[in-house]
Amino acid sequence: MTTKPRTRTAANRGPAPFNDRPDGKLEEIVSVRFSTEELRRIQAYATILEMTPNGVIREACSFFLASKVGGPDYLKAVEAYHRRTSEVVEVLEQIENTR
């Protein structure tokens, strides 16, 4: 998965900071490769429900994240992330204290 900035110069790649956005919305353009079968299913679903394929993908991502965030696997991953970042901070503090 890759992300592409909206209207940013090469020197300022990446999304604009949230506070710098005129509408205050967090938005990214994302490029994802789907298999032919996945695309056919997305297009069929979109046609049947009179949606756009992009709408189907957004809805599917929203549903997936809502079902995963807060679940046991997610909470374990958050704990592991916090452990890793705490370890990095400790190492950086040790390096700083030896200077």
TACORTA-V433540 format. One record per residue. N is the residue number from 1. RES is the residue in one letter. NEAR is the number of other ideal C-beta (glycine too) atoms within 10 Angstrom. D_FIRST is the distance of its C-alpha to the first C-alpha in whole Angstrom. Layout:
BEGIN
N,RES,NEAR,D_FIRST
N,RES,NEAR,D_FIRST
END
This chain:
BEGIN
1,M,6,0
2,T,8,4
3,T,11,7
4,K,12,10
5,P,14,14
6,R,10,16
7,T,6,19
8,R,12,19
9,T,7,21
10,A,6,20
11,A,5,22
12,N,10,20
13,R,10,16
14,G,10,14
15,P,17,15
16,A,15,19
17,P,8,21
18,F,10,21
19,N,6,25
20,D,8,25
21,R,13,23
22,P,6,26
23,D,6,25
24,G,8,24
25,K,7,21
26,L,10,18
27,E,10,15
28,E,10,12
29,I,10,11
30,V,10,7
31,S,8,6
32,V,9,5
33,R,8,8
34,F,12,10
35,S,8,14
36,T,7,17
37,E,8,18
38,E,12,16
39,L,12,16
40,R,11,20
41,R,13,20
42,I,19,18
43,Q,13,20
44,A,12,23
45,Y,16,22
46,A,17,22
47,T,11,25
48,I,8,27
49,L,10,26
50,E,7,27
51,M,15,23
52,T,11,20
53,P,15,17
54,N,10,15
55,G,14,18
56,V,18,17
57,I,18,14
58,R,12,15
59,E,14,17
60,A,12,16
61,C,12,13
62,S,10,16
63,F,10,18
64,F,10,16
65,L,11,16
66,A,9,20
67,S,10,21
68,K,11,19
69,V,10,20
70,G,10,23
71,G,10,23
72,P,7,25
73,D,8,22
74,Y,13,20
75,L,11,23
76,K,10,24
77,A,12,20
78,V,12,21
79,E,10,25
80,A,10,23
81,Y,10,21
82,H,10,24
83,R,10,26
84,R,10,24
85,T,10,24
86,S,10,28
87,E,10,28
88,V,10,26
89,V,10,29
90,E,10,32
91,V,10,31
92,L,10,31
93,E,10,34
94,Q,9,36
95,I,9,35
96,E,8,36
97,N,7,39
98,T,6,40
99,R,4,40
END
